[in-house]
Amino acid sequence: MSKPSILVARAIFPEVLQSLAQKFEVESNQADEVWSAQELTRRMQGKVGALTTGSERIDAALLQANPQLKIVANMAVGYNNFDVPAMTAAGVLASNTPDVLTETTADFGFALLMATARRITESEHYLRADLWKKWSYDMFAGAEVHGSTIGIIGMGRIGQGIARRAAHGFGMNVIYHNRSRLSAELEAQCKATYVGKQELLQTADHVMLVVPYSAESHHTIGAAELAQMKPTATLVNIARGGIVDDAALAKALAAGQIAAAGLDVFEGEPAVHPDLLKVPNVVLTPHIASSTVKTRLAMAQLAADNLVAYLTQGQALTPLNRLPSAAE
Ligand code: 8YV
């Protein structure tokens, strides 16, 4: 019997590809070409499963052109590249990669906060440009991290990981805002206090964004919110591009309305708003918060395991939607 066909839409670890090839006929993309929507739709032809990253959009048009498709496994915890209702309507299972990246991503959130508050990249650029000629008392004087107040917007698994680091490692006062309040037990573990968004913006020395992207969370931070923050505050976005109005942020940074920002994600990435490139008080990284070898391998493996489990046993490990079974 011939093996079912799947598409692995982007380059991944060769060992994960090899393990998939034992079960499936695999079309891969180890050259890591970025396909247009049209090309992705064409490559999906005849495939019952696909492994995607956050860069591939799975929408109604692609689903309509590929009625044979049964599952798309995203190698990411975020899934705003999926039209999940359209997938459910088309009988296509959606899965993501939660948990395996939580602590690594929280580490990076903290790294970006430290780099931003303590002006690490800005000062390195200065040194590399051979501008360092003498010590001075206020050279790259930044903002205190330990003992300060961190305001976390979005208190899911990664937000909680950041809260634990902040409270237990850095003695920070942790306030958070979320659609729903955590249980008293989780709040105690994270030493976190629930506050309204306005209070968070006005009180926090450091604002950390870890909220999933949706129409509702679009521009959670825009000009009005930036105006409420302290002039000494830092803003860190490790969530998704579009959570912050990047044009408004560039203006606020240039005007000194807030002190600094750290961004791992951007509206329309990999393009970066040109005004952000002009301001010195922003640390910019290319969407690498989950990027350690161990974690990216675990993400690829979990996405692959979802494909295998669903296509061979009818049950994914970390599904995002529930499909009516044939018997129902
Ligand atoms: C991924 C991410 O690197 O998991 C997520 O939601 O943003 C990152 O870990 C990216 O989405 C590529 O799939």
Boltz pocket constraint, residues with backbone or C-beta under 6 A from the ligand:
constraints:
  - pocket:
      binder: B
      contacts: [[A, 52], [A, 53], [A, 54], [A, 55], [A, 75], [A, 76], [A, 77], [A, 78], [A, 79], [A, 97], [A, 101], [A, 238], [A, 239], [A, 287], [A, 289], [A, 290]]
      max_distance: 6.0
